[in-house]
Amino acid sequence: MPLYSGKTIDEAERKAASELGKPLEQLVVKVIQEPRRGFLGLGRRDAQISAEIKQPTPQPVSAANAQPKKHSAVKQSKNVSANPVTTARPRANRPAPHDGGAQDPAVIKARHAANLKRVQSAGKRLTGYLQDVFQALGVETTPQVKQVAAHEITVDIQSPASGRVIGHHGRRINAMEQLAAAFMDYHGAPKTAVILDTSDYRQRRHEALHELAERSVTEVVASGQAVFLDPMPARERKQLHRELENNTHVRTYSHGREPYRSVVIAPRN
């Protein structure tokens, strides 16, 4: 059955009627895919239908021409033994599946190369998508892929207004990272860690978190009370956990739900 697409189902139906040369009432239409607008261009898709010309309905057979059914089942039952003997076929001894291929270096290398290729392909689309989104926000940018790994990609967003790219306390660039990760997943590179940077913001943020951890430890030790930090991305929370995991005076844990999950620094005892 031929397929037809359009921005809406009505548009797809008009295309089908035009190409088949029949009015819509004479077509059998089946919706294959509903249209979706998406968010900021992410996840948008057209409607898709299948259509064919209706076939004429066959005329019913009259009762006079219908021939009576023969009850052959009774005759056949006389020739069937009451206790049929079945012969079990011997089952072949099949060897257990060999899963050693998962550890084969050649297989691992091939999978790594395939993952890298998927990330590179989706990353090329991601730069154009980020540029369009920031342009819609009124920020001129030139995103460039800085580093690519099998499950990670770093994009440097060059802009004369890097402060607007970062946003208040990094909220805009962090939100764009989540959106970029969803874009990579949608375009065939799932579970890819996306790092967006501009004007060395990530390095400066790393140093700022280190200083924040030291100040927080001093405050917790002096007051004996836990300190609740502002919500931050998982990558930044992991940095704080690593820096303070061996501290003998405090302990850390995460609190809340995404995207408002934060780190709590509390007295160890």
Stockholm file with secondary structure:
# STOCKHOLM 1.0

chainA/1-269         MPLYSGKTIDEAERKAASELGKPLEQLVVKVIQEPRRGFLGLGRRDAQISAEIKQPTPQPVSAANAQPKKHSAVKQSKNVSANPVTTARPRANRPAPHDGGAQDPAVIKARHAANLKRVQSAGKRLTGYLQDVFQALGVETTPQVKQVAAHEITVDIQSPASGRVIGHHGRRINAMEQLAAAFMDYHGAPKTAVILDTSDYRQRRHEALHELAERSVTEVVASGQAVFLDPMPARERKQLHRELENNTHVRTYSHGREPYRSVVIAPRN
#=GR chainA/1-269 SS CCEEEESSHHHHHHHHHHHHTSCGGGEEEEEEECCBCCBTTBTCBCEEEEEEECCCCCCCCCTTTCCCCCCHHHHHHHTSCSSCCCCCCCCCCCCCCCCGGGGCHHHHHHHHHHHHHHHHHHHHHHHHHHHHHHHHTTCCCEEEEEEEETTEEEEEEECTTHHHHHCGGGHHHHHHHHHHHHHHHHTTCTTCEEEEESTTHHHHHHHHHHHHHHHHHHHHHHHCSCEECCCCCHHHHHHHHHHHTTCSSEEEEEESCTTSCEEEEEECC
#=GC SS_cons         CCEEEESSHHHHHHHHHHHHTSCGGGEEEEEEECCBCCBTTBTCBCEEEEEEECCCCCCCCCTTTCCCCCCHHHHHHHTSCSSCCCCCCCCCCCCCCCCGGGGCHHHHHHHHHHHHHHHHHHHHHHHHHHHHHHHHTTCCCEEEEEEEETTEEEEEEECTTHHHHHCGGGHHHHHHHHHHHHHHHHTTCTTCEEEEESTTHHHHHHHHHHHHHHHHHHHHHHHCSCEECCCCCHHHHHHHHHHHTTCSSEEEEEESCTTSCEEEEEECC
//
